[in-house]
Amino acid sequence: MAESKAKAAVIRVFTAAGDPSRPTRLPLPNGLLPKACNHIYITVADGSNRTYKIACSRKGPVEITLRRGWQRFYYEYKLEPTNILLFKHKGRDDFSVRIFESLGVERTYVTSGGDSGDMTAPQVPRNRPRASRSPRRRTGCINVPRSAAAAEVEQTFRSEHPFFIMHITKRLLGIHFLPNVLHFGKDVSDDAIITLRSGDISVRVVYGRYGGNRRCNCGAISGGWVDFLRKCSITEQKLAVFEISSTNPYMELLVHFVDFE
């Protein structure tokens, strides 16, 4: 929903945070952004003065799709799919953002007073360094990311559990099992039954360790993997973050799917 009472009126757009593994679309009036604009800058009114550069692409005349950088913003602010975001256009490709837990209930954060009435564009240099990260309570990633996209997720993903990251490529979407899964616990036996969870979706799968020289390092997930992807509506390649939430007495992995380029 966008409001525009006059040519110079401030544009405000509400949208649900949604699932970070799916494209997030933002309705914007045609001509609001500069021509050939392929990114926007967003700053949350929480007093941190951190600005995020989010890649975007035009989808039709009145909508953009948020891409690279959105997942990082989503995880750093611990957004939930039901959160509501208010984007306020500050000029050119700059937006301020307010986060609502539900309709009419704004998230509690300390503001610097800059978003209450200031309608000028934030003074942010275009070649800005990476935003400083707040302390994260996490055990850490137990595998070595093999791409820049995976490394970015590894640096920004917050978890109380150890986790590992895998590329779910187009090739892997075409087979019935997930190979080369890092062995993730001494309590995990051969042919173990593991519960995979993603939001409200829960599927039991089989994990088996490789034999031979690779036995202590990797295994494969089968016996339910295809069903899990189908229920999660995963049809395009993704990054998958596997949180090791439990290995004893039962085994459970929390799975988060993230877009990558």
Secondary structure, DSSP 8 states (H G I E B T S, - for coil): -EE-SSTT---EEEEE---TTS-EEEE--TTSS-TT--EEEEEESSSS--EEEEEEEE-STTEEEE-TTHHHHHHHTT--TT-EEEEEEEETTEEEEEEEEETTEE------STTSS--S-----SS------------EESS---SHHHHHHHHH---SSEEEEEEE-HHHHTSSSEEEEE---TT--TTEEEEEEETTEEEEEEEEE--GGGTTTEEEEESSHHHHHHHTT--S-EEEEEEEEE-SSSEEEEEEEE---
